[in-house]
Amino acid sequence: MTEFKVDAMSCGHCVRAVTEAIRNADPEAQVDVDLAQKTVRIESSRPRADLAHALAEAGYAPA
């Protein structure tokens, strides 16, 4: 499991955008977003760097 802190998330739209960004990188990924804690937990076979890049490209760079 990979976990990122994403301080830029503040609403449901952010949750949807982050989830879609990860699923675009890996359609099989399991994504769990905790908006209150501003964390994203991802089960994926993709490397951590690829997932971080997908988030950054969507405007939600992990801290």
N, C-alpha and C positions, 0 to 999 in steps of 0.2 A: 504494500500500500504506500502511496505517495501522498504527502500532505503539504499544502502550501498555505501561507497566510496571505490574504488578498485584501489589503486595507481599502481599496477603491470600491468595494461592494457596499451598497447602501439600500438596495431595494429589490423587489421581485424581478424587475427587468435585468438587474445585474446578475442575479442567480441564473436566470434563463440564458443570458449571454455567455456566462462562464461555462455552464453546462454544454451549450451548443459548441463552444470553442473546443472543449475537450473531446466531444463526440465527433467533431469534424476531423480531429487528429487521430482518433481511434473510435470507430463506431461501436466497438464492443465494450468500451470503458464503462465502468460503474462509477458514477459521480455522486458524491454526497456533499452538499453545500450547507454550512452552518452560518447563516447570515449574522446572527448575534455575535458569534465568535470571530467572524470574518475568516473562516477557514474553508478549504476545499480538500476533501479526501477523495483520492482516485485509485481505483483498481484498474490497472492497465498493463499491457505487455510492452508499451512504448517506454523509451528511456525518459527519465525525469526531465532532462534538458528539453526534449521535444514537447513535453506537456507544458513546461514553463514558457517555452517559445509560443505555443498556441495561445496561452493566456495573455502574454504580452502583446501579441498581434491583435487580439480582441480589445486591447486597451485596459487589461486587468493584470498588469505585471505583478507577479508575486513578490512579497517583501522578503 
